[in-house]
């Protein structure tokens, strides 16, 4: 018994393209019914379900996405595999997959199309050949499609993708993952996410247009130039400099506005861009809030709340990595330990609130006085510690002396507005091969004790370099 050739329905609005493709498919052993209109093809598939449907992703009457959704929702055609064709591009692959297409095959890849058809028909044959034929009397395909509203599909797909971002665990990672998703759905000059508390802006841009994009993104949200920003750069964003103004929507969590989302279209705005921006903004609030909460909890676990510096545990984790690097690459590494002079006297005379203000001011001064690569932490009580990578003992002494002078002349006031004179004693030590971080800090601590016992408000170094005690007025 000769098995009948699989019957295909080929829908292609281009007569010349359809005729050529139909002939090639017949040569491959398929029986091909042709149709030039998506709506008409949907009716024919519903009336007499084929073994498979091959359709264009983009068609003038109904799209390939709409066709997939319609056939997949009808009992008679729910098991008919649909293979969509069109231009190469992640966006097309993404929407074909979301619509439920069996496969998406870029045009011109005949071998890939035939393989996809044979695989689809083979898998479907396991279900048997029973079909329920749908009634098409008086059928308005567009009305039937409206029953399975594309807008609802669009929203549900976007919502699911954006909600997944709630596991990002940080604002920067959320913005990165969001850019990867949106670049699959549409093209754009840039996208930007704004978080208001704490203030931070994330921008996905093409490297070639970075500066112009950042300027336009700040203007879109009315932000100052110094706003903290994370920049995501890759070729997924278009290098176009010109285009329509950015589409912007507020991002809310409950009734509270917590940020905003913007997409800057290319010269020709995609038809669905405004719907896309609205859908993302509507769902982004929960994900943004969740990522911020995780980020905040991690921050609180590593930061000393009073001074804003690293706490002791976070300091040890960061500095152990620096010690390992110094050991591996034979690099210099120095530690500065400092203790605020007469701090108990400040607490006793002015109160603990004034003491807290002093510690906070010292923390801010230290953070502003060192390089970005340096590590600054509150060691405990009124003690602070600085780690200076790639810095020998002599350089660390100079840093300590500069910080000592800054602190001595700093204008620190208590809650009543009265000036509080503040000085500190500094101990400096440089890493010696083979020692542990604890041994290094212990040597800096001993040097600091010598600075205290030697009159306070001075720098003492532990090591072969000569110490430079600094005479100071008592």
C-alpha positions as CSV (number, residue, x, y, z in Angstrom):
1,X,0.0,0.0,0.0
2,X,1.4,3.3,-1.1
3,X,1.3,6.0,1.6
4,X,-0.3,9.2,0.5
5,X,2.0,12.2,0.2
6,X,1.7,14.6,3.2
7,X,-0.6,17.5,2.3
8,X,0.7,20.9,3.0
9,X,-1.0,24.3,3.0
10,X,1.4,27.0,1.7
11,X,0.5,30.6,2.4
12,X,2.6,33.3,0.8
13,X,1.3,36.7,-0.4
14,X,4.0,36.8,-3.1
15,X,2.8,34.9,-6.2
16,X,6.3,34.4,-7.7
17,X,7.8,33.3,-4.4
18,X,4.9,31.0,-3.6
19,X,4.9,29.3,-7.1
20,X,8.6,28.5,-6.9
21,X,8.5,27.2,-3.3
22,X,5.4,25.1,-4.0
23,X,7.1,23.4,-6.9
24,X,10.2,22.7,-4.9
25,X,8.1,21.2,-2.1
26,X,6.3,19.0,-4.6
27,X,9.6,17.7,-5.8
28,X,10.3,16.7,-2.2
29,X,7.3,14.5,-2.2
30,X,4.6,16.8,-0.6
31,X,1.2,17.6,-1.9
32,X,0.9,21.3,-1.8
33,X,-2.2,23.5,-1.7
34,X,-1.4,27.2,-2.3
35,X,-3.0,30.3,-0.9
36,X,-1.9,34.0,-1.3
37,X,-3.9,35.4,1.7
38,X,-3.5,34.7,5.4
39,X,-7.2,35.0,6.2
40,X,-8.2,32.8,3.3
41,X,-5.5,30.3,4.3
42,X,-6.9,30.2,7.9
43,X,-10.4,29.4,6.6
44,X,-9.0,26.6,4.3
45,X,-7.0,25.1,7.2
46,X,-10.1,25.1,9.4
47,X,-12.3,23.6,6.7
48,X,-9.8,20.8,5.8
49,X,-6.9,20.6,8.2
50,X,-3.6,19.8,6.4
51,X,-0.7,17.8,7.7
52,X,1.2,21.1,8.1
53,X,1.0,24.8,7.3
54,X,3.9,26.9,5.9
55,X,3.2,30.6,6.2
56,X,4.9,33.9,6.1
57,X,5.5,35.7,9.4
58,X,4.4,39.0,7.8
59,X,1.2,39.0,5.7
60,X,-1.1,41.9,4.7
61,X,-4.4,40.4,6.0
62,X,-3.4,38.5,9.2
63,X,0.1,37.9,10.4
64,X,1.8,34.5,10.8
65,X,1.7,35.1,14.6
66,X,-2.1,35.6,14.5
67,X,-2.5,32.6,12.2
68,X,-0.6,30.4,14.7
69,X,-2.7,31.6,17.6
70,X,-6.0,31.1,15.7
71,X,-5.2,27.5,14.5
72,X,-3.7,26.5,17.8
73,X,-6.9,27.6,19.7
74,X,-9.4,25.8,17.4
75,X,-10.1,22.1,18.2
76,X,-9.9,21.1,14.6
77,X,-6.4,22.5,13.9
78,X,-4.8,22.6,17.4
79,X,-2.4,19.8,16.4
80,X,-1.6,21.1,12.9
81,X,2.1,22.2,13.0
82,X,2.7,25.7,11.6
83,X,6.1,26.6,10.2
84,X,6.7,30.3,9.8
85,X,9.1,31.9,7.3
86,X,10.6,35.3,7.1
87,X,13.8,37.4,7.4
88,X,16.6,36.3,9.7
89,X,16.5,37.9,13.1
90,X,16.2,37.1,16.8
91,X,13.0,39.2,17.0
92,X,11.3,37.0,14.4
93,X,12.4,33.8,16.0
94,X,11.2,35.1,19.4
95,X,7.7,35.9,18.2
96,X,7.3,32.8,16.2
97,X,8.2,30.7,19.3
98,X,5.9,32.7,21.5
99,X,3.0,32.3,19.0
100,X,3.4,28.5,19.2
101,X,4.9,27.9,15.7
102,X,6.6,24.5,15.4
103,X,9.6,26.2,13.8
104,X,10.8,29.5,12.3
105,X,12.9,29.1,9.1
106,X,14.5,32.1,7.4
107,X,13.6,32.4,3.7
108,X,16.0,30.8,1.3
109,X,16.9,27.8,3.5
110,X,15.1,25.0,1.6
111,X,16.9,22.2,3.4
112,X,16.1,23.5,6.8
113,X,12.4,24.0,5.8
114,X,12.1,20.4,4.5
115,X,13.7,19.0,7.6
116,X,11.4,21.0,9.8
117,X,8.3,19.8,7.8
118,X,9.3,16.1,8.0
119,X,10.0,16.3,11.7
120,X,6.7,18.1,12.3
121,X,4.7,15.6,10.3
122,X,6.5,12.7,11.9
123,X,5.7,13.9,15.4
124,X,2.1,14.7,14.5
125,X,1.6,11.2,13.0
126,X,2.0,9.7,16.4
127,X,-1.3,11.4,17.4
128,X,-3.3,9.6,14.7
129,X,-5.0,11.3,11.7
130,X,-8.3,12.1,13.3
131,X,-9.4,15.7,12.8
132,X,-12.4,17.7,13.9
133,X,-13.4,20.0,11.1
134,X,-14.4,23.4,12.3
135,X,-17.5,25.1,11.0
136,X,-16.6,28.1,8.8
137,X,-20.1,29.1,7.8
138,X,-20.2,32.9,7.9
139,X,-16.7,33.0,9.4
140,X,-15.0,36.3,9.8
141,X,-11.4,35.2,10.5
142,X,-10.5,38.6,12.0
143,X,-13.4,38.4,14.4
144,X,-12.3,34.8,15.4
145,X,-8.8,36.2,16.0
146,X,-10.2,38.9,18.2
147,X,-11.5,36.2,20.4
148,X,-7.9,35.2,21.0
149,X,-6.9,38.8,21.3
150,X,-3.3,39.5,20.1
151,X,-3.0,42.3,22.6
152,X,-3.7,39.8,25.4
153,X,-1.1,37.5,23.9
154,X,1.4,40.4,23.7
155,X,0.7,41.5,27.2
156,X,0.9,37.9,28.7
157,X,4.3,37.2,26.9
158,X,5.8,40.6,28.0
159,X,4.4,40.2,31.5
160,X,5.9,36.7,31.9
161,X,9.3,37.8,30.7
162,X,9.4,41.0,32.8
163,X,8.3,39.2,36.0
164,X,11.2,36.8,35.6
165,X,13.5,39.8,36.2
166,X,12.4,39.8,39.9
167,X,15.1,37.2,40.5
168,X,17.9,39.5,39.2
169,X,19.1,40.4,42.7
170,X,20.4,43.8,41.7
171,X,19.3,46.8,39.7
172,X,22.3,46.5,37.3
173,X,21.6,42.9,36.5
174,X,17.9,43.6,36.0
175,X,18.7,46.3,33.5
176,X,21.1,44.0,31.6
177,X,18.6,41.1,31.4
178,X,15.9,43.5,30.4
179,X,18.0,44.8,27.5
180,X,18.7,41.3,26.3
181,X,14.9,40.6,26.3
182,X,13.8,43.8,24.6
183,X,16.4,43.6,21.9
184,X,14.8,40.3,20.8
185,X,11.4,42.0,20.5
186,X,12.1,45.2,18.7
187,X,15.0,47.5,17.5
188,X,15.8,50.8,19.2
189,X,18.5,53.4,19.6
190,X,18.5,53.0,23.4
191,X,16.4,51.8,26.3
192,X,16.7,53.3,29.8
193,X,15.5,52.3,33.3
194,X,15.3,54.8,36.1
195,X,15.2,53.8,39.8
196,X,14.3,56.7,42.1
197,X,15.3,55.4,45.5
198,X,18.2,55.1,45.6
199,X,18.6,57.1,42.4
200,X,20.2,55.2,39.6
201,X,19.9,55.1,35.8
202,X,20.6,52.2,33.5
203,X,21.1,52.8,29.7
204,X,21.5,50.2,27.0
205,X,23.2,51.8,24.0
206,X,25.4,51.1,21.0
207,X,29.1,51.9,21.9
208,X,29.3,54.3,18.9
209,X,26.6,56.6,20.3
210,X,27.4,56.3,24.0
211,X,27.8,60.0,24.9
212,X,24.9,61.2,22.8
213,X,22.7,58.5,24.2
214,X,23.5,59.3,27.8
215,X,22.7,62.9,27.2
216,X,19.3,62.1,25.6
217,X,18.5,59.6,28.3
218,X,19.2,62.1,31.1
219,X,17.0,64.7,29.2
220,X,14.2,62.1,28.8
221,X,14.0,61.8,32.6
222,X,15.0,65.3,33.5
223,X,18.2,64.1,35.4
224,X,21.3,66.0,36.2
225,X,24.6,65.1,34.6
226,X,26.1,63.6,37.8
227,X,23.3,61.0,38.2
228,X,24.7,57.5,39.0
229,X,24.5,55.5,35.8
230,X,25.3,52.0,34.6
231,X,25.9,51.7,30.9
232,X,25.2,48.5,29.0
233,X,27.0,48.7,25.6
234,X,26.7,46.3,22.7
235,X,25.6,46.1,19.1
236,X,22.1,45.0,19.9
237,X,21.2,48.7,20.2
238,X,21.1,50.6,16.9
239,X,23.9,53.0,16.1
240,X,21.4,55.5,14.7
241,X,21.8,59.0,16.2
242,X,18.5,60.4,14.9
243,X,15.0,59.1,15.6
244,X,11.6,59.9,17.2
245,X,11.7,61.1,20.8
246,X,11.9,58.4,23.5
247,X,8.7,56.7,24.5
248,X,8.5,57.0,28.3
249,X,6.2,55.4,30.9
250,X,6.2,55.6,34.7
251,X,6.9,52.4,36.7
252,X,4.8,52.0,39.8
253,X,4.8,49.5,42.7
254,X,1.2,49.6,44.0
255,X,0.3,53.3,44.1
256,X,3.8,54.5,44.5
257,X,5.9,55.7,41.5
258,X,9.4,54.1,41.9
259,X,10.9,54.7,38.5
260,X,10.4,54.9,34.8
261,X,11.2,53.1,31.6
262,X,11.9,54.6,28.2
263,X,12.6,53.3,24.7
264,X,14.0,55.5,21.9
265,X,12.7,54.2,18.5
266,X,14.7,54.2,15.4
267,X,13.8,56.5,12.5
268,X,10.8,54.3,11.6
269,X,9.0,53.5,14.9
270,X,7.7,50.0,15.1
271,X,4.0,49.7,15.2
272,X,4.0,47.9,18.6
273,X,6.6,49.9,20.4
274,X,4.2,52.0,22.4
275,X,2.3,48.9,23.5
276,X,5.6,47.3,24.4
277,X,6.8,50.2,26.5
278,X,3.4,50.3,28.3
279,X,3.4,46.6,29.0
280,X,7.0,46.6,30.3
281,X,6.3,49.6,32.5
282,X,3.2,48.0,33.9
283,X,5.0,44.9,35.0
284,X,8.4,46.2,35.9
285,X,7.5,47.7,39.3
286,X,7.4,44.4,41.1
287,X,10.6,43.1,39.6
288,X,12.4,46.5,40.2
289,X,11.2,46.6,43.8
290,X,12.3,42.9,44.4
291,X,15.8,43.5,42.9
292,X,16.2,46.7,45.0
293,X,15.2,44.9,48.2
294,X,17.7,42.1,47.6
295,X,20.4,44.7,46.8
296,X,19.5,46.7,49.9
297,X,19.7,43.6,52.2
298,X,23.1,42.7,50.7
299,X,24.3,46.3,51.2
300,X,23.1,46.3,54.8
301,X,25.0,43.0,55.4
302,X,28.3,44.6,54.3
303,X,28.0,48.3,55.2
304,X,28.4,50.0,58.5
305,X,25.2,52.0,58.7
306,X,26.6,54.9,60.8
307,X,29.6,55.7,58.5
308,X,28.5,54.2,55.1
309,X,31.9,52.3,55.0
310,X,32.4,48.6,54.7
311,X,31.9,46.7,58.0
312,X,34.6,44.5,59.4
313,X,33.3,41.3,57.8
314,X,33.1,42.8,54.3
315,X,36.5,44.4,54.8
316,X,38.1,41.0,55.6
317,X,36.5,39.4,52.6
318,X,37.7,42.1,50.2
319,X,41.1,42.5,51.7
320,X,41.9,38.8,51.8
321,X,41.5,38.9,48.0
322,X,43.9,41.8,47.8
323,X,46.5,39.9,50.0
324,X,46.2,36.9,47.7
325,X,46.7,39.1,44.6
326,X,49.8,40.8,46.2
327,X,51.2,37.4,47.1
328,X,50.6,36.0,43.6
329,X,52.0,39.0,41.6
330,X,54.6,40.1,44.2
331,X,52.9,43.5,44.5
332,X,53.1,46.0,47.3
333,X,50.1,46.3,49.7
334,X,49.8,48.5,52.7
335,X,47.4,48.9,55.6
336,X,46.6,52.1,57.6
337,X,44.8,51.7,61.0
338,X,43.6,54.8,62.7
339,X,41.9,55.6,66.0
340,X,40.1,58.8,66.8
341,X,41.9,60.6,69.6
342,X,40.0,61.2,72.9
343,X,36.8,59.9,71.5
344,X,35.5,58.9,75.0
345,X,36.0,62.5,76.0
346,X,33.8,63.7,73.0
347,X,31.1,61.3,74.1
348,X,31.2,62.3,77.7
349,X,31.2,66.0,77.1
350,X,29.0,66.3,74.1
351,X,26.8,63.2,74.2
352,X,26.7,60.0,72.1
353,X,24.8,61.7,69.3
354,X,27.7,64.1,68.9
355,X,30.1,61.1,68.9
356,X,28.0,59.4,66.2
357,X,28.2,62.6,64.1
358,X,32.0,62.7,64.5
359,X,32.3,59.0,63.4
360,X,30.0,59.7,60.4
361,X,32.1,62.7,59.4
362,X,35.4,60.8,59.7
363,X,34.0,58.0,57.5
364,X,33.0,60.5,54.8
365,X,36.3,62.2,54.9
366,X,38.2,58.9,54.6
367,X,36.0,57.7,51.7
368,X,36.7,60.9,49.8
369,X,40.4,61.0,50.5
370,X,41.4,57.8,48.9
371,X,41.4,56.2,45.4
372,X,38.6,54.1,44.0
373,X,40.7,51.0,44.2
374,X,41.5,51.5,47.9
375,X,39.4,49.8,50.6
376,X,38.0,51.8,53.5
377,X,36.2,50.3,56.5
378,X,35.1,50.8,60.0
379,X,37.2,48.4,62.1
380,X,35.2,48.8,65.3
381,X,34.3,51.5,67.8
382,X,36.3,54.6,66.8
383,X,38.9,52.7,64.7
384,X,39.1,52.8,60.9
385,X,41.2,50.8,58.5
386,X,42.4,51.6,54.9
387,X,44.0,49.1,52.5
388,X,46.1,50.5,49.7
389,X,46.8,48.1,46.9
390,X,50.0,48.5,44.9
391,X,51.3,51.0,47.5
392,X,54.6,50.4,49.3
393,X,55.2,51.6,52.9
394,X,56.6,55.0,52.1
395,X,53.6,55.8,49.9
396,X,51.2,54.6,52.6
397,X,52.9,56.9,55.1
398,X,52.4,59.8,52.8
399,X,48.7,58.9,52.4
400,X,48.3,58.6,56.2
401,X,50.0,62.0,56.8
402,X,47.7,63.6,54.2
403,X,44.6,62.1,55.8
404,X,45.8,63.1,59.3
405,X,46.2,66.7,58.2
406,X,42.8,66.7,56.5
407,X,41.2,65.4,59.6
408,X,43.0,67.9,61.9
409,X,41.7,70.8,59.9
410,X,38.2,69.4,59.1
411,X,35.2,71.5,60.2
412,X,33.2,68.9,62.2
413,X,30.2,70.2,64.3
414,X,28.0,68.6,66.9
415,X,24.2,68.8,67.0
416,X,24.3,72.3,68.4
417,X,26.4,73.6,65.6
418,X,29.5,73.8,67.8
419,X,32.9,72.9,66.3
420,X,34.4,69.6,67.5
421,X,38.2,69.4,67.2
422,X,39.0,65.9,65.8
423,X,42.4,64.2,65.4
424,X,43.5,60.6,65.0
425,X,46.6,58.4,65.6
426,X,47.7,56.4,62.6
427,X,49.6,53.1,62.3
428,X,51.0,52.0,58.9
429,X,52.3,48.5,57.8
430,X,53.2,47.0,54.5
431,X,52.6,43.4,53.5
432,X,55.5,41.0,54.0
433,X,55.7,37.8,52.0
434,X,54.2,34.9,53.8
435,X,52.2,36.7,56.4
436,X,48.5,36.6,56.8
437,X,46.1,39.5,56.8
438,X,45.7,39.2,60.6
439,X,49.4,39.5,61.0
440,X,49.6,42.6,58.7
441,X,46.7,44.3,60.6
442,X,48.3,43.4,63.9
443,X,51.5,45.2,62.9
444,X,49.6,48.3,61.9
445,X,47.7,48.1,65.2
446,X,51.0,48.1,67.1
447,X,52.3,51.0,65.1
448,X,49.0,52.9,65.9
449,X,49.5,52.2,69.6
450,X,53.0,53.7,69.4
451,X,51.4,56.8,67.7
452,X,48.9,57.0,70.6
453,X,51.6,56.6,73.3
454,X,53.9,59.0,71.5
455,X,51.5,61.9,71.8
456,X,48.6,61.2,69.4
457,X,47.7,63.0,66.2
458,X,50.7,61.4,64.4
459,X,51.7,58.7,61.9
460,X,53.9,55.8,62.9
461,X,55.0,53.1,60.4
462,X,56.0,49.5,61.2
463,X,58.7,48.3,58.9
464,X,62.2,48.8,57.5
465,X,61.2,52.3,56.3
466,X,62.0,55.0,58.8
467,X,58.9,56.2,60.7
468,X,58.0,59.9,60.5
469,X,56.2,60.8,63.8
470,X,54.4,64.1,63.2
471,X,54.7,66.6,66.0
472,X,51.3,68.1,66.8
473,X,50.0,70.7,69.2
474,X,48.4,69.1,72.2
